[in-house]
Amino acid sequence: MRPTQTAVSLLDGRIVPTQDLHVPWDAPGFRQGYGLFETIRVASGRAFLGGLHAQRITDAAPSMGIEPWLNARSLTRALDRLVRVSAIRDGAMRLYLMPGAPPPGEEMTEETPAARNDPSPGPDDAEQGRQARYAGATPARARYIGQIVPGRPRVPEAARAVLSPDLRDPAGPLVGLKTISYAAERLLLAQARLRGADEALRRNLAGRIAEGTRSNLFLIEENRLVTPPLSEGLLAGVTRWFLLGIAAENGLQPAEEPVAVERLQEADEAFLASTLRGVVPLVELGGRPIGSRRPGPKTVMLRAVLERHIARG
């Protein structure tokens, strides 16, 4: 297919005109917020790290009782094709994966075989519990929907954060999954903005910082680049993974360690990382300065390095 300016979308692996993108109004993804999504940066006519996003959503689907019938490699090719056919050079792609039918168990009663055979998640193994939840049910076949919005993201020079009053259970059933049930995060972010902040940092039940509502957190302590480990109850961000991977070649020792509030307040530098915004210096927490209250030199360096990688695709 030749590049065109006609609005196009991805539907179940096919490129279709957006006007022909029809999804039933009562689809579980819309009616119940049941499904997964990925946001992918499109730069220089390429989906940056599109393969990693495709792999993450494919790996997460079984935990939601959804059958990802497109493997990650085929999905990556479909995403690349969408970028090429759309002729959009810079923008944001949103990929949705939802069940094409009611999710397994929605209509079950105690009399159904699947409900009787469904094992209870073990309290000491949350991930095994999520996988086992649908062991007795037939997974719902996935629906894939992808669209691209043109334009470059607006990135602030620096960000201020507050602590969210809502504590996260690291063993919660949706922790580590990028679900489209995003109401809690949007509400917490709106509350943070009313307090003059750009982000709300989520703490876990132990009171340590896990992540932001739409970002991963990093600290710089001398020449160490520190971010909370996944066991603290956070999403395995693709940009987080990439920054840990390039840290050493840029003079920083990567480390995944628990981050108490006091540790963040005493850090030399800190920043937030996300797909669309990249690296954003974090200069204030709850009105108290972090470092010099200005973007630190190592943070600025990492932001420039990441943007060069994005520009090269």
Beta strands, then each sheet from edge to edge (+ up, - down):
strand 1: 8-11
strand 2: 14-17
strand 3: 36-43
strand 4: 46-47
strand 5: 66-67
strand 6: 91-99
strand 7: 140-150
strand 8: 159-168
strand 9: 199-204
strand 10: 209-212
strand 11: 216-221
strand 12: 224-227
strand 13: 253-256
strand 14: 269-274
strand 15: 278-285
strand 16: 288-289
sheet 1: 2+ 1- 7+ 5+
sheet 2: 2+ 1- 7+ 6- 3+ 4-
sheet 3: 10+ 9- 8- 15- 14+ 11- 12+ 13+
sheet 4: 10+ 9- 8- 15- 16+
end
